């Protein structure tokens, strides 16, 4: 009981310090209902097209995302459970179907190993939430590996063959590579299985040992996290020593330099989008009551994601309790724009580039896939607009409207 009270007091002190620190933070004012609107050309330039080789039977669904490796573009069609592999010049390389793995397996690209990784539960075992916690507490036990399955595709091997792999401790505790020899873990949930009440929202491991923990909370019955599974979000930058950290139910953006963490921005929201004090102090009675609260307060803040900063702009996504939106903040004017309200124009081929959540950033470049049909329709309706050289031969070949094109662009300086 003494330990519980100590850690509870420690957590309240941390929250108090964070509140005081807000007065020293740079502020980003966000009003979701009246977020600004403008032309896309105010924000985007350096558009370049990478047409992908036309291949019969290749159709990329609406729900897809791009990943860039050393040699390839990987376009994942989540509904079709297919990965399309293209060379960086657009040549078609291969089509990988992962339907045979079953539900619960999703591709994740590991840049450090240059592998596509699929990790999930072994369907031969039915595990409860408590079982999962017990496994994580005893994650070093080799017997626990039978509850999981792991497959990899080595991108250095042009056969793109699936290989069975043995789940390791970082897979089981959901720890991700932070730098050469450190891993981070940000899963947050509560359970009565734990004996010690202290845990941290964000943890750094080295050689499977906890090195540092940030943001202590009670992982037995912390009010914010009862009947929920949450996670810290980590966004890498061009500098391997700098990361942005965001937390669930927190209106602060943190910057991590090596292993030192400090608050950087405070996002100021209207009262209607802010969580009430009771959310942090009055526990939900059960999971149903929590779900009802989310449904009835869908525009209250849950978490920030994909924080990207340039000298002129800040681009970030916001997850609300039951909604999702993305925004761009202009530093010079202190105005926040909703990307849905940013209008494309003919100078940028009427392409809506910023309102899509499936945008990949690599350095200062952003990438998204676009259906060829959108560009075909534009140039048919705008005969006076010159076709970019990289698209001339592609469009003359009458590609199917569903053929994907990679669009590379950047935010203006």
Steps between C-alpha positions, in 0.01 A plus 500: 500500500785739581656430159166570334462836676861591425467430128162673484655809660796477264267489200298799621823696551607419143163617368529819704851568367373440147215749556739766631733438208217583257546868578853476358412298190447623148128491435312366199139618494261250344126548458372197302169662400654816358842380382628714210481416132709603203663388177729199497762698307553705819638190666629259236759519225763289317241251374651210309333191355636147495270299270491133586530234234163396358429141590186310417296409805668751731238703683585691814206553733404821676649388831868477421825641624851548364830397651837586353794266541854528376405356159121483486162664533267272695131570450279305740137442411355421842160380382655274239778390741754555225834680476606631160876537462638759256853618433571862591475587127146356483576160343277219624692239701257270678161448658490351851176363640482441874141369509625154594625633834141560608350786697706694750821512297601835354824594323748721681821615336810481718750749362784370716476143368352587157223246556122493479380353829167332579438433869178379660328253729499126440136422416531161672486674835223720638655753735314730733621849587629365830686224318669765285614692808637185664697421185647850489599475866678175424612596150844348550347153533563304174169313546307820439623523143257228392212747534633713216603463138746704302591510133753713317580590140862596447508778238861417419369170362325558166289186545296694761429170673324476836721358772390383842677680781513451875323782687742689721444690820461834324224353283310373803518823701448713183835678524631678190851594398591849620863514392776247441474325836196651675130413470194696606170375629187707543209264559269621778228298673386397845449159659441355844761233417782743578637491853704818477293805410780703338549504125602760242319613187827518307793267565843449347671158506852384430599133496146416615545710815307816588734799471262792550130558561297817445150603616427267794146365538320236703456202271265324739216752500610832346173686432597626152586156371236274657336275237722635223815416306703806407850574377753779489579619145862553394587696185854487365673801344787545255730509801529148651547653845173697492146364529157648571291328767124529550288336768134397524268761659781756514503835318879535504754411230834382641843506340757236583867573441697178551360383835386841634133593468338843530164660407511701177148605394170540681199459271221726628153360426152639566318370806270285285803309367674465837453210737322588826679466833268210588659293221824500703345467846178297475549137386265343246292219648556268207607483135148580376488825696834602351384422145182702554709795616709478181191484279339798672816712498651410165683831450688503830878459479652156506853543359728670245684297236756537218641834619717654226668839529662719232636856533160637387240238587394229743300210357326267744206261533250504784313200628183596685297253703295406194640709211826572321637806317828648380623859520774739392610781727668807349762628743516853362126569529416264789209363296405132486346359180300181466646307208149402382435871447816559294392523138713369213504702179601457137859605573527172692284291265200514737660227712397491865838419653474597865162364611610138469621329820698244302789737434858383550778740593860427408734785591339823379297318233144372528357213296153373420346279233255649251280323248597570140135572422513822703781638282349368177176685576686819589702521180195415287318796657803734497654471153699820552698359796833345408542135595811441719773322305502201733129443421503547123572142391299358787180687408545428129493128581134532614552350845201352687346761730588292807875487421686664791739793463735610778478873568803652672472850646619715787373775725617847403783659693 
